């Protein structure tokens, strides 16, 4: 059936209704750009906080910091709020900023192409409700998240498994784990939250660890009602709490990751803190040895937990580090030939970033430049982590070098600032098209590469970390290797001449 064509040229199409997409919509609306369509493949808004519902889900960045600075929530119940509160916060933001009327759910965006003659974007999509469709828009924004394409492990025989299989992004709320013999594959931040929650229900739990993760203590706790009402009555007090949280995260990022050359002592201290934490919590020395990472702190996203390590003291919990050979209908077989019989397989195997998510949809710019191909053939790159040459009127919010700091909100808000500065300058000049220049983009890339030379990625011992900070060519192109203060400063002051406006 031929796709339906909507001939009206919208001001903006935003792909994604998570925090990034909503932040972008708020920035556009503040500029009076209101003809916005927000598309999401899921059936509700919230991105990662809609998709993830696994037991133990919580934020692992302090909530006063992990939220929009212009929309503080005084009522977080804990220092690190549970996942359901984050989803409720997403809903609140969408309602308060009147974003719901822009949103369409259950829509898969197949791709977008710049139409040079008409000078707008043509977006192809489809949905179960209305089949194929074509939208046209002046601005295209992709806010498809970094961790949004679940990774299914390609372990031989996995498709023959006869029991229950669940990926953490597709948690089944009705799944009753009581008395089951389960395996969890993966020991990333998700598994660290999930494992202590499900272990008590299970008869047997085997955790298959390929790469150990650095885990430091989590200073969590309930936020007393009195403090919540103080935050509500005097918002400055919560801003102060946010400032402290952001400051600590900034120190961790700058000292622990970006300026490793000067501060490697910091990484050593962090490693000692994590090892001491484990020594206090895990009784068996052999288990401790297996749980100790063999790469520098910072190469891979570390995490925080007070109840992950003690789980390994429970007699029915087993840590397996022998690589998995294959899966049979009722067992995981490791390379030493041992069959681990299970009836439930939990995949905490994370996300595929570099093969399928950069970009998450096919985007074809000027002169037929295909973004995915261009990134792979010419290095992953994006000016200020947001725009690329030959892609006019396109903001790619989840780009190489865009993730700034540890809280995603620093990335979101610095990008809102960048968009606002650029679109305001365009309005002043009467322009309706922007494209970053090749020179500005090349200069930014060269500068980021130079900064990376001081980082733990270049100087630490990262070869065994299997970190998603590194792309398939072994380059650490995910994080922006500058402080968040520098990122905000550049978003507010970048030379407008870095863009060709017409
Ligand atoms: P992840 O960090 O990528 O971890 C995936 C795990 O699965 C790793 O241990 C990985 O081992 C393992 N794995 C993948 N494929 C495998 C295979 N074929 N065989 C054996 N093991 C395999 O993913 P995640 O735990 O979902 O966390 C992703 C990110 O989400 C975190 O870094 C964090 O940024 C974010 N997160 C945030 C929160 C929060 O704040 N609330 C909570 C959870 C997650 P290898 O390491 O050997 O590849």
Boltz pocket constraint, residues with backbone or C-beta under 6 A from the ligand:
constraints:
  - pocket:
      binder: B
      contacts: [[A, 57], [A, 58], [A, 59], [A, 60], [A, 61], [A, 147], [A, 151], [A, 153], [A, 154], [A, 155], [A, 185], [A, 186], [A, 187], [A, 188], [A, 189], [A, 190], [A, 191], [A, 193], [A, 208], [A, 209], [A, 210], [A, 211], [A, 301], [A, 302], [A, 324], [A, 348], [A, 349], [A, 350], [A, 351], [A, 465], [A, 466], [A, 468]]
      max_distance: 6.0
